[in-house]
Every structure is written in C-alpha cells, then in structure tokens.
C-alpha cells in the first residue's frame, strides 16, 4: 500500500533541496543610526579607505567591527595591489567563489573579471566546475595553484615551482593570500546567509 509522506516531511525535504535560497539572513545589516561607537569608527575608516559606505560581506562583519576593519585592510592590498596583478587576482577570486558556491562574490567579481581581461569562456567553465580550455600560460599557473590549494588544501611541488618561477616568492604568498582572503569572505557570507537582490549570474551548488 502506497503511503503518502506527512506534510512536515515534505516541507523539510523542500528546505533541504532549496538550501540558502529559502534561508533567512542571520546577521541583518545594521542601520548606520544604530551603530555603536566602535562600529561608527570602523564605518568611517571603511569610507575613507574605499570611498563607499560599508557593503556586501562587510555588512554582517559589522557585528564585530574589529574583524571588519582587519578584513577591509587586508582586502585593500590583496584585491588592488597584489604581486600577480588585478587580472589574475580576479581569476583567483572567481575560482574561490566557485569552490565556496558564493553567489555574492561571483555576482560582484564575474563582471569585473571579464572587464579585466578574463574571457567569458574561462569564467563559464569555472562556473560549471570545469577546467577551462584555452587559458594562457599565466592563467594555467594561477588556476592550478588556486584549485590545488582549495581542493587539496596544499600545493604540489611542481605547481609551486611553476608559480615561484613566474611570480616570485612574493607572488606565491600574495596568491595564497587572495585564496585565503576570499575564502574568509565566503565563509562569513555563507555563515550569515547573506542575501542580496541584484540581478546577475548565480552559481549552482556543488554536491557536499
């Protein structure tokens, strides 16, 4: 005899399928008029450094303004001034966003990466979880370095040596820093169930 699932089972199953899209934001954005003294100071320093008010991943981090300020300061260098240059930095960011299925990072950085010179075919392959074809030599070095660090939690000697020979020791430290920094942002955003309403590309979820 066929038994129908109870309503609460169906609801629970739907929630498991939908995942974060149905999840409520855990750390709602704090209105500036509700800032504490420490949050006001952090927001003022953010505005001075970035020329825009607190946004995106820094919004949930405002619950710990010290962490937010440290993260902003690290990003000031890693996003804009790393030793591998902005174009390859954006490639690392896309790879990291994909591995963490982080929609906001992808939404912000995919258009920036295309504008910086990463081809749409490469971005689309990363979005699909595929190794891109047609990468330049520099892109291959960066892709292999970032993907090994994210998937294997370490980098092979061969991959490290190629990166070291091309970008130097400052370059490999910066590249690992970019992976780590955008992993940190992705963790904060995923943990907070950060919601945003912008229209743009979203990522499918990798199986756990």
C-alpha positions in Angstrom: 0.0 0.0 0.0 1.4 3.4 -1.0 1.9 5.8 1.9 2.0 9.5 1.4 4.7 11.5 3.2 3.5 13.6 6.0 3.3 17.4 5.3 6.2 18.2 7.6 8.4 15.7 5.8 7.6 17.4 2.5 8.4 20.8 3.9 11.7 19.6 5.4 12.7 17.9 2.1 11.9 21.1 0.2 14.1 23.1 2.6 17.0 20.7 2.0 16.7 21.0 -1.7 16.3 24.8 -1.8 19.1 25.4 0.7 20.3 29.0 1.2 17.7 30.5 -1.2 15.0 29.9 1.5 17.2 30.7 4.4 16.6 33.8 6.4 19.5 36.2 6.8 21.1 35.5 10.2 23.0 38.8 10.6 20.8 41.6 9.2 22.5 44.7 8.0 22.8 47.2 10.9 21.4 50.6 10.1 24.1 53.3 10.5 22.0 55.2 13.0 22.1 52.1 15.2 25.9 51.8 15.2 27.9 51.6 18.4 30.8 54.0 18.8 33.2 51.2 17.7 31.0 50.5 14.6 30.9 54.2 13.7 34.7 54.4 13.8 35.0 51.2 11.7 32.5 52.6 9.2 34.3 55.9 8.9 37.6 54.2 8.3 35.9 52.0 5.7 34.5 55.0 3.9 37.9 56.8 4.0 39.7 53.8 2.5 37.1 52.5 0.0 35.2 55.8 -0.8 31.9 54.0 -0.4 29.9 53.0 2.7 30.1 49.5 4.2 28.7 47.0 1.7 28.5 43.3 0.9 30.5 40.9 3.1 31.5 43.7 5.4 27.9 44.3 6.5 27.5 41.1 8.6 31.0 41.6 9.9 29.9 44.9 11.4 28.7 42.9 14.3 32.4 42.6 15.1 33.8 45.9 13.8 37.4 44.9 14.7 37.2 41.9 12.4 35.5 44.0 9.7 38.3 46.6 9.8 41.1 43.9 9.7 39.3 42.3 6.7 38.9 45.6 4.9 42.6 46.4 5.4 43.7 43.1 4.0 41.4 43.5 1.0 42.8 46.9 0.3 46.1 45.2 -0.7 45.0 41.8 -1.9 42.3 43.0 -4.2 44.0 46.0 -5.7 47.8 45.8 -5.3 48.9 42.1 -5.3 52.1 41.0 -6.9 50.2 38.9 -9.6 48.2 41.9 -10.9 44.5 42.7 -10.9 43.5 40.4 -13.9 45.0 37.3 -12.4 43.7 38.3 -9.0 40.2 38.3 -10.4 40.8 34.8 -11.8 41.7 33.6 -8.3 38.6 35.3 -6.8 36.4 33.5 -9.3 37.9 30.1 -8.6 37.5 30.7 -4.9 33.9 32.0 -5.2 33.1 28.9 -7.3 34.6 26.4 -4.8 32.6 28.0 -2.0 29.4 28.4 -4.1 29.4 32.0 -3.0 26.8 33.9 -5.1 27.6 37.4 -3.9 31.4 37.1 -4.6 30.6 35.7 -8.1 27.9 38.3 -8.7 30.4 41.1 -7.9 33.6 39.7 -9.5 32.5 37.9 -12.6 31.8 41.2 -14.5 35.0 42.7 -13.0 37.0 39.7 -14.2 35.5 39.9 -17.7 36.3 43.6 -17.9 39.9 42.9 -16.6 40.5 40.5 -19.4 39.4 37.1 -18.3 37.5 35.5 -21.2 33.8 34.6 -20.8 34.6 31.0 -21.8 37.0 30.7 -18.9 34.6 32.2 -16.5 31.8 30.0 -17.7 34.0 26.9 -17.3 34.9 27.8 -13.8 31.2 28.4 -13.0 30.4 24.9 -14.3 33.2 23.4 -12.3 35.3 22.5 -15.4 38.9 23.2 -16.0 38.9 25.9 -18.7 40.3 25.3 -22.1 42.4 27.9 -23.9 44.0 29.5 -20.8 47.2 31.5 -21.2 50.4 30.2 -19.6 49.9 32.6 -16.7 46.2 31.7 -16.3 47.1 28.0 -16.1 49.7 28.6 -13.4 47.2 30.6 -11.3 44.4 28.2 -11.9 46.4 25.1 -10.9 47.8 26.9 -7.8 44.4 28.1 -6.6 42.5 24.9 -7.4 45.1 22.7 -5.7 45.1 24.9 -2.6 41.3 24.9 -2.4 40.7 21.3 -3.2 43.7 19.5 -1.8 44.5 22.0 1.0 48.1 22.2 -0.2 50.1 22.8 -3.4 52.3 20.3 -5.2 56.0 20.9 -5.7 55.6 21.1 -9.4 52.7 23.7 -9.2 54.5 25.7 -6.5 57.8 25.8 -8.5 56.0 27.0 -11.7 54.3 29.8 -9.7 57.5 30.7 -7.9 59.5 30.9 -11.2 56.8 33.1 -12.8 55.7 35.3 -10.0 58.4 35.0 -7.3 58.0 34.3 -3.7 56.1 37.5 -3.1 53.7 36.4 -5.8 53.0 32.9 -4.3 52.4 34.4 -0.9 50.1 37.0 -2.4 48.2 34.3 -4.4 47.7 32.2 -1.3 46.6 35.3 0.5 43.9 36.1 -2.2 42.6 32.5 -1.9 42.6 32.7 1.9 41.0 36.2 1.9 38.1 35.4 -0.4 37.7 32.1 1.4 37.3 34.1 4.6 34.8 36.4 3.0 32.9 33.4 1.5 32.8 31.8 4.9 31.4 34.9 6.5 28.7 35.3 3.8 27.7 31.7 3.8 27.6 31.6 7.6 25.4 34.7 7.7 23.1 33.6 4.9 23.8 36.9 3.3 21.0 38.0 1.0 21.2 40.4 -1.9 18.8 41.5 -4.6 21.0 42.3 -7.5 20.2 40.7 -10.8 23.2 38.8 -12.2 24.8 35.3 -12.5 24.3 32.8 -9.8 26.1 29.6 -9.1 24.7 26.1 -9.0 25.6 24.2 -5.8 28.3 21.7 -5.8 27.4 18.4 -4.0 28.8 18.2 -0.5 
